Amino acid sequence: MAQRRILCLWFPRLAAERVLRRRDDALPPPFAVVGERRGAQVLTSVSTEAEALGLGPGQGLRDATAICPHLVTAAEDLPGEAAFLTVLRRWAGKFSPWVAEEPPAGLTVDLTGCAHLFGGEEKLLGVVEADCAALGLTVRAAVADTPGAAWALARHSGRAAPALRSGDAVEQEAHATRSRATKRRRLAPPTGGPLGVIAAPGHMRQALAPLPVAALRLPDGAAESLARLGLRHVGDLLDLPRAALARRFGTAVLRRLDQALGFEPEPVSPARAPLHFAVRLTLPDPIGLREDVEAGLDRLLPPLCDRLKEKERGARRVRLQAFRTDGQVPTIEIGLAQPADTPDRIRPLLALKLETIDAGFGIDMLRLSAIETEPMVTTPHRGPSSAARQADALADLVGRLGARLGTEAVTRLHPAESHVPAKSALILAAAWSEPAGPWPEPHAPRPLVLFPPEPAEAEGSPPSRIRWRRRERRIIRADGPERILPEWWLDDPQWRNGPRDYWVVELDGGERIWLFQALGGLLSGGWWVEGEMA
């Protein structure tokens, strides 16, 4: 079996260089990414120019701007940095299919059996250097037998162990003048080691011995506790009795030490490949008729649905691309109201939009992909259920309307938790919501048609006559009143005229309207018509 070899890639300026790549300045200014740590604004990543001026991660923003007044900053973007690290993981797949992310700025690559494809480990590191230079990224790489050793060498090779100011050493108690105190507050730029470090196979003890104990990925505070006892290097731990070390500092230190040396296995867990559902059909001769496109679609749908069923997924959005001989790619997309994994649920919706595809001088390839999928949830029932058939028919109807009008244009109402009549329902997209259950019964009649309040002129309570929409009307019957109070926890401009007394009023022409009297609040009251009854 081949000797296991691990490549660790660390990007010490990933966040800053990610932003600088987009800026593309001819002369890059001192630049830093700023984030919040424990309520304070600190630098989380700095550029090469800023580091040369004495700035570094963890430094306060106020101190940094005092040292470098022309410092350019940008806010920290953790999701964007994570997405950029994922892009780098895909790039690192050229070296090995076994690549894992080490957030926030590292990658671990299992090189076992792969380095010879690039001419050896040294030439492979040369390819890494050239690629990262082309990408505008700073990288530190190391190759070792274990992930722990590679991690330690990439981040700490060539760096001295940090001195701990404990007060025990006489040289640490020199008199501090103001100028020396100012220099002490500045963070000295780290002394970078070589770009790539290659540890000889089977010599992990010799490679790790000169590194600081922080290279073992110890818990917070463990490295400082070891330094207080004078144990500043990994080699100092290798000579100590294991029982005493575990009794004093716990088993975590021993576990990290054993992982780095290879005594305890530490697997490299690569990210799972994203679900991808797409099929294509390459045609021997270009086609241009709708019937030919439909025939190609009939050949593409079954294998696509088979892949969806294999993963127990259902398509929510499907895309059909027609690659023309002139390089143009007409595309149509359809959305489904429910996840579907059968051709008969997807094909009718695509057929509604096939007429929008312009074949031009001919189509020589078709590509069908499910760009959005969801898990398929099946509800077991005995035999065909009328409710299930109605739900499927409604979903098909919503899908067909969405293909014609747009997915977001087809809506449905859901009951809302509000006693205000105009807020008693929510408008939701039908394709992304389930049908509402039984609606709560109102304790009083509600209008069939509800519209914004319209002013009216009336006297009395209830009034005998009303002037509305420039017409004088006589009131035959009035039922009420029903008092509705505004939602006091909200400042609704429509309810600033105070509580309302609602009446169901029948006019002399037979119409029944919903009339209310505003009792006055921040605005004066009056009579208003808000709806028409059935």
QUINOR-V696745 format. One record per backbone hydrogen bond with DSSP energy under -0.5 kcal/mol. CO is the residue of the C=O (numbers start at 1). NH is the residue of the N-H. E is the energy in kcal/mol with one decimal. If there is no record, write none. Layout:
co->CO nh->NH e->E
co->CO nh->NH e->E
//
This chain:
co->5 nh->111 e->-1.9
co->5 nh->112 e->-0.7
co->6 nh->144 e->-2.3
co->7 nh->109 e->-3.5
co->8 nh->142 e->-1.6
co->9 nh->107 e->-2.5
co->10 nh->12 e->-0.7
co->10 nh->140 e->-2.5
co->11 nh->14 e->-1.5
co->13 nh->17 e->-2.8
co->14 nh->18 e->-1.9
co->15 nh->19 e->-1.2
co->16 nh->20 e->-2.3
co->17 nh->21 e->-1.8
co->18 nh->22 e->-0.8
co->19 nh->22 e->-0.5
co->19 nh->23 e->-1.9
co->20 nh->24 e->-2.5
co->26 nh->28 e->-0.5
co->30 nh->72 e->-2.9
co->31 nh->47 e->-2.5
co->32 nh->74 e->-1.4
co->33 nh->44 e->-3.1
co->33 nh->45 e->-1.1
co->34 nh->76 e->-2.0
co->35 nh->37 e->-0.5
co->35 nh->42 e->-2.7
co->37 nh->40 e->-1.4
co->40 nh->37 e->-2.8
co->40 nh->42 e->-0.6
co->41 nh->61 e->-2.7
co->42 nh->35 e->-2.5
co->43 nh->58 e->-3.7
co->45 nh->33 e->-3.1
co->47 nh->51 e->-2.3
co->48 nh->52 e->-1.9
co->49 nh->53 e->-0.7
co->50 nh->53 e->-0.6
co->50 nh->55 e->-1.9
co->51 nh->54 e->-1.5
co->54 nh->187 e->-1.0
co->56 nh->59 e->-1.6
co->59 nh->43 e->-2.9
co->60 nh->64 e->-2.3
co->61 nh->65 e->-2.5
co->62 nh->66 e->-1.5
co->63 nh->67 e->-1.8
co->64 nh->68 e->-2.8
co->68 nh->71 e->-1.6
co->72 nh->32 e->-2.0
co->74 nh->34 e->-2.9
co->77 nh->81 e->-2.3
co->78 nh->82 e->-2.5
co->79 nh->83 e->-2.3
co->80 nh->84 e->-2.1
co->81 nh->85 e->-2.2
co->82 nh->86 e->-1.8
co->83 nh->87 e->-1.7
co->84 nh->88 e->-2.0
co->85 nh->89 e->-1.9
co->86 nh->90 e->-1.8
co->87 nh->91 e->-1.8
co->88 nh->92 e->-2.6
co->89 nh->93 e->-0.6
co->90 nh->93 e->-0.6
co->91 nh->94 e->-1.7
co->92 nh->95 e->-1.7
co->92 nh->96 e->-1.0
co->97 nh->99 e->-0.9
co->98 nh->110 e->-2.5
co->99 nh->271 e->-1.1
co->100 nh->108 e->-2.8
co->102 nh->105 e->-0.8
co->102 nh->106 e->-1.2
co->105 nh->11 e->-2.7
co->106 nh->102 e->-3.2
co->107 nh->9 e->-2.7
co->108 nh->100 e->-2.8
co->109 nh->7 e->-3.4
co->109 nh->111 e->-0.9
co->111 nh->114 e->-2.9
co->111 nh->115 e->-1.1
co->114 nh->117 e->-1.4
co->115 nh->118 e->-1.8
co->115 nh->120 e->-2.1
co->116 nh->119 e->-1.1
co->120 nh->124 e->-1.8
co->121 nh->125 e->-2.3
co->122 nh->126 e->-1.6
co->123 nh->127 e->-1.9
co->124 nh->128 e->-2.2
co->125 nh->129 e->-2.4
co->126 nh->130 e->-2.3
co->127 nh->131 e->-2.7
co->128 nh->132 e->-2.5
co->129 nh->133 e->-2.2
co->130 nh->134 e->-2.0
co->131 nh->135 e->-1.7
co->132 nh->136 e->-0.7
co->132 nh->137 e->-2.9
co->133 nh->136 e->-0.7
co->140 nh->10 e->-2.6
co->141 nh->197 e->-1.9
co->142 nh->8 e->-2.8
co->143 nh->199 e->-3.0
co->144 nh->6 e->-3.6
co->146 nh->150 e->-2.3
co->147 nh->151 e->-2.5
co->148 nh->152 e->-2.1
co->149 nh->153 e->-2.5
co->150 nh->154 e->-2.2
co->151 nh->155 e->-1.5
co->152 nh->156 e->-2.3
co->153 nh->157 e->-1.4
co->156 nh->159 e->-1.8
co->163 nh->165 e->-0.6
co->164 nh->166 e->-1.7
co->169 nh->172 e->-0.9
co->170 nh->173 e->-1.9
co->171 nh->174 e->-0.6
co->175 nh->177 e->-0.7
co->177 nh->181 e->-2.2
co->178 nh->182 e->-2.2
co->179 nh->183 e->-1.9
co->180 nh->184 e->-1.8
co->181 nh->185 e->-1.6
co->182 nh->186 e->-0.9
co->186 nh->188 e->-0.7
co->190 nh->192 e->-1.0
co->195 nh->141 e->-3.0
co->197 nh->143 e->-2.9
co->197 nh->199 e->-0.6
co->200 nh->203 e->-1.9
co->203 nh->207 e->-1.5
co->204 nh->208 e->-2.3
co->205 nh->209 e->-1.9
co->206 nh->210 e->-0.5
co->208 nh->211 e->-1.7
co->209 nh->235 e->-2.3
co->211 nh->234 e->-2.8
co->212 nh->215 e->-2.0
co->213 nh->216 e->-1.8
co->214 nh->217 e->-1.4
co->219 nh->222 e->-1.7
co->219 nh->223 e->-0.7
co->221 nh->225 e->-2.1
co->222 nh->226 e->-2.2
co->223 nh->227 e->-2.1
co->224 nh->228 e->-1.9
co->225 nh->229 e->-0.7
co->226 nh->229 e->-0.8
co->226 nh->231 e->-2.5
co->227 nh->230 e->-1.8
co->230 nh->232 e->-1.2
co->232 nh->213 e->-1.5
co->233 nh->236 e->-0.9
co->233 nh->237 e->-0.8
co->234 nh->237 e->-0.9
co->234 nh->238 e->-1.4
co->235 nh->239 e->-0.8
co->237 nh->240 e->-1.2
co->241 nh->245 e->-2.0
co->242 nh->246 e->-2.6
co->243 nh->247 e->-2.2
co->244 nh->248 e->-1.9
co->245 nh->249 e->-2.5
co->246 nh->250 e->-1.7
co->250 nh->253 e->-0.5
co->250 nh->254 e->-0.7
co->251 nh->255 e->-2.5
co->252 nh->256 e->-2.2
co->253 nh->257 e->-2.0
co->254 nh->258 e->-2.7
co->255 nh->259 e->-2.3
co->256 nh->260 e->-2.0
co->257 nh->261 e->-1.8
co->258 nh->262 e->-1.1
co->258 nh->263 e->-2.0
co->258 nh->264 e->-1.3
co->267 nh->269 e->-0.7
co->268 nh->270 e->-0.8
co->276 nh->278 e->-0.5
co->277 nh->370 e->-2.3
co->279 nh->368 e->-2.9
co->281 nh->283 e->-0.5
co->281 nh->366 e->-2.3
co->287 nh->363 e->-2.7
co->289 nh->293 e->-1.8
co->290 nh->294 e->-2.5
co->291 nh->295 e->-2.1
co->292 nh->296 e->-2.2
co->293 nh->297 e->-2.4
co->294 nh->298 e->-2.1
co->295 nh->299 e->-1.1
co->296 nh->300 e->-1.4
co->297 nh->301 e->-2.3
co->298 nh->302 e->-0.7
co->299 nh->303 e->-0.6
co->300 nh->304 e->-1.7
co->301 nh->305 e->-2.7
co->302 nh->306 e->-2.2
co->303 nh->307 e->-1.8
co->304 nh->308 e->-1.9
co->305 nh->309 e->-2.6
co->306 nh->310 e->-2.0
co->307 nh->311 e->-1.4
co->308 nh->313 e->-2.8
co->309 nh->312 e->-0.7
co->312 nh->376 e->-2.0
co->314 nh->374 e->-2.4
co->315 nh->340 e->-1.4
co->316 nh->336 e->-2.5
co->317 nh->371 e->-1.1
co->317 nh->372 e->-1.4
co->318 nh->334 e->-2.2
co->319 nh->369 e->-2.5
co->320 nh->332 e->-2.2
co->321 nh->323 e->-0.6
co->321 nh->367 e->-2.4
co->322 nh->324 e->-0.7
co->322 nh->330 e->-0.9
co->323 nh->364 e->-2.2
co->323 nh->365 e->-1.0
co->324 nh->327 e->-1.4
co->328 nh->324 e->-2.9
co->330 nh->322 e->-2.5
co->332 nh->320 e->-2.7
co->334 nh->318 e->-2.3
co->340 nh->315 e->-2.9
co->342 nh->345 e->-1.2
co->342 nh->346 e->-0.9
co->343 nh->346 e->-0.6
co->343 nh->347 e->-3.0
co->346 nh->350 e->-1.8
co->347 nh->351 e->-2.5
co->348 nh->352 e->-1.0
co->350 nh->353 e->-1.3
co->350 nh->354 e->-0.7
co->351 nh->354 e->-0.5
co->353 nh->356 e->-1.6
co->354 nh->357 e->-1.6
co->356 nh->358 e->-0.6
co->357 nh->359 e->-0.7
co->359 nh->362 e->-2.4
co->362 nh->325 e->-2.1
co->363 nh->287 e->-2.1
co->364 nh->283 e->-2.4
co->365 nh->323 e->-2.8
co->366 nh->281 e->-3.0
co->367 nh->321 e->-3.0
co->368 nh->279 e->-2.8
co->369 nh->319 e->-3.0
co->369 nh->371 e->-0.9
co->372 nh->316 e->-3.3
co->372 nh->317 e->-1.6
co->374 nh->314 e->-3.3
co->375 nh->377 e->-0.5
co->376 nh->378 e->-0.6
co->378 nh->380 e->-0.7
co->381 nh->383 e->-0.9
co->385 nh->389 e->-2.3
co->386 nh->390 e->-2.4
co->387 nh->391 e->-2.2
co->388 nh->392 e->-2.4
co->389 nh->393 e->-2.5
co->390 nh->394 e->-2.5
co->391 nh->395 e->-2.3
co->392 nh->396 e->-2.4
co->393 nh->397 e->-2.2
co->394 nh->398 e->-2.6
co->395 nh->337 e->-0.5
co->395 nh->399 e->-2.3
co->396 nh->400 e->-2.4
co->397 nh->401 e->-2.6
co->398 nh->402 e->-2.5
co->399 nh->403 e->-2.0
co->400 nh->404 e->-1.4
co->401 nh->405 e->-3.4
co->402 nh->406 e->-1.8
co->406 nh->409 e->-0.9
co->406 nh->410 e->-0.6
co->407 nh->410 e->-0.9
co->409 nh->411 e->-0.7
co->410 nh->430 e->-2.7
co->410 nh->431 e->-0.5
co->412 nh->428 e->-2.7
co->414 nh->426 e->-3.3
co->416 nh->418 e->-1.6
co->420 nh->423 e->-1.5
co->421 nh->424 e->-1.3
co->424 nh->416 e->-2.1
co->426 nh->414 e->-2.0
co->426 nh->428 e->-0.7
co->428 nh->412 e->-2.6
co->429 nh->432 e->-1.0
co->430 nh->433 e->-0.9
co->449 nh->532 e->-2.1
co->454 nh->529 e->-2.7
co->456 nh->458 e->-0.5
co->456 nh->527 e->-0.7
co->457 nh->467 e->-2.6
co->459 nh->464 e->-0.6
co->462 nh->461 e->-0.6
co->464 nh->475 e->-2.7
co->465 nh->459 e->-0.6
co->466 nh->468 e->-0.6
co->466 nh->473 e->-3.3
co->467 nh->457 e->-2.2
co->468 nh->471 e->-0.9
co->471 nh->468 e->-2.2
co->471 nh->473 e->-0.6
co->473 nh->466 e->-2.6
co->474 nh->476 e->-0.6
co->474 nh->508 e->-1.5
co->477 nh->506 e->-3.1
co->479 nh->504 e->-2.7
co->481 nh->483 e->-0.5
co->482 nh->502 e->-2.7
co->484 nh->500 e->-2.1
co->486 nh->488 e->-1.0
co->487 nh->490 e->-1.9
co->490 nh->492 e->-1.0
co->491 nh->493 e->-0.6
co->492 nh->495 e->-1.8
co->493 nh->496 e->-1.0
co->495 nh->498 e->-1.1
co->496 nh->522 e->-1.4
co->496 nh->523 e->-2.1
co->497 nh->520 e->-2.1
co->499 nh->519 e->-2.8
co->500 nh->484 e->-2.4
co->500 nh->502 e->-0.6
co->501 nh->517 e->-2.2
co->502 nh->481 e->-0.6
co->502 nh->482 e->-1.8
co->503 nh->505 e->-0.7
co->503 nh->515 e->-2.7
co->504 nh->479 e->-2.5
co->505 nh->507 e->-0.5
co->505 nh->513 e->-2.6
co->506 nh->476 e->-2.7
co->506 nh->477 e->-1.4
co->507 nh->510 e->-1.8
co->511 nh->507 e->-3.2
co->512 nh->533 e->-2.8
co->513 nh->505 e->-2.5
co->513 nh->515 e->-0.7
co->514 nh->530 e->-2.6
co->514 nh->531 e->-0.9
co->515 nh->503 e->-3.9
co->516 nh->518 e->-0.5
co->516 nh->528 e->-2.5
co->517 nh->501 e->-1.9
co->518 nh->526 e->-1.5
co->523 nh->521 e->-2.6
co->526 nh->518 e->-3.0
co->527 nh->456 e->-2.1
co->528 nh->516 e->-2.8
co->529 nh->454 e->-2.7
co->530 nh->451 e->-2.5
co->531 nh->514 e->-2.9
co->532 nh->448 e->-1.5
co->532 nh->449 e->-2.1
//
